[in-house]
Amino acid sequence: MDFAFSAEQIAIRETARRFAQTCLLPHYKARENAGHIDLVMAPQIQKMIIAREKVGRVAAPCT
């Protein structure tokens, strides 16, 4: 059995990492202190976290 990530899985992981490092990390403390997500960022975040179940999404709340 091969447990290595596929090229597609690696690409998804790298895309998510770049997004987190460039868009989320720089101002995370301000968002944390404000207690909410900036509505300007919400559509970008939604695009990054939406995945079909066939690629491993878990139907669980994020809270």
C-alpha positions in Angstrom: 0.0 0.0 0.0 1.3 3.4 -1.0 0.8 6.1 1.7 2.6 8.8 -0.3 0.7 12.0 -1.1 -0.4 12.4 -4.7 0.8 15.3 -6.8 -2.7 16.9 -6.4 -2.6 16.5 -2.6 0.8 18.1 -2.4 -0.4 21.0 -4.6 -3.4 21.5 -2.3 -1.2 21.4 0.8 1.2 23.9 -0.7 -1.5 26.3 -1.8 -3.1 26.2 1.6 0.3 26.8 3.3 1.0 29.8 1.0 -2.4 31.3 1.6 -2.0 30.9 5.4 1.5 32.4 5.4 0.7 35.4 3.1 -2.9 36.2 3.9 -3.7 34.9 7.4 -0.5 35.0 9.4 0.4 38.7 9.0 -2.6 40.0 10.9 -3.8 37.0 12.9 -3.3 38.7 16.2 -5.5 41.7 15.3 -8.3 39.2 14.1 -7.8 37.2 17.3 -8.2 40.3 19.5 -11.2 41.6 17.5 -12.9 38.2 18.0 -14.1 38.0 14.4 -12.9 37.4 10.8 -12.5 40.5 8.6 -15.4 40.3 6.1 -13.1 41.3 3.3 -11.1 38.1 4.0 -14.1 35.8 4.4 -14.6 34.9 0.7 -10.9 34.0 0.3 -11.0 31.9 3.4 -14.1 30.1 2.2 -12.5 29.3 -1.1 -9.5 27.8 0.7 -11.5 25.6 3.1 -14.2 24.2 0.8 -13.3 20.7 -0.3 -15.3 17.9 -1.6 -15.6 14.8 0.6 -13.8 12.7 -2.0 -10.6 14.6 -1.3 -10.8 14.1 2.4 -13.1 16.8 3.8 -14.5 15.9 7.2 -18.1 16.9 8.0 -17.4 18.3 11.4 -17.8 21.8 12.9 -14.8 24.1 13.1 -15.6 25.3 16.6 
